[in-house]
Amino acid sequence: MAENPDQTNYHEIGKKLDIIIRLLAQQIIAQHETIETKAVALRSSGIMPAEIAKICGTTPNTVRVALTLGKKKGKKKHAR
């Protein structure tokens, strides 16, 4: 059964958007040094932990821990 041309177009658009998102994510993380700040910046951009892990070359669990630590540090800064 042949694939619907509309489905092919949506698939191609999805692939191109994924590339754009990854390029933008690389620009974001280039501005940060630690996994914590990278993870927080990417998460604040709407990227989920599993995807952040792929972008940063780590595990989703490491990202979750980094997000938790980053939030705690952020709260401490605002409390001062």
Secondary structure, 3 states (H helix, E strand, C coil): CCCCHHHHHHHHHHHHHHHHHHHHHHHHHHCCCCHHHHHHHHHHCCCCHHHHHHHHCCCHHHHHHHHHHHHHHHHHHHHC
